[in-house]
Amino acid sequence: MIITRKIRKVGNSLMIPLPPETISESGFKAGMEVAIGSRPGHVDLDPAGIPDNWLVEFTARFTERYREDLAELADL
């Protein structure tokens, strides 16, 4: 679902109000810490302290592929 909101100035910061449905669907809760990532034209919000799924999957594939090589390095 796409919802539009205006960016508001609050003190020296900018704020985007998020509707309750968006917060509920995302799993965020009041008081929760979020990690904020950005790139031109995009802002990403993720729960703080939870690794990105892409990174977890990449690490698992890397470890499986190079398991023997990593074991040899550990023995040095």
Secondary structure, DSSP 4 states (H G I P E B T S, - for coil): -------EEETTEEE----HHHHHHHT--TT--EEEEEETTEEEEEETT---HHHHHHHHHHHHHTHHHHHHHHT-
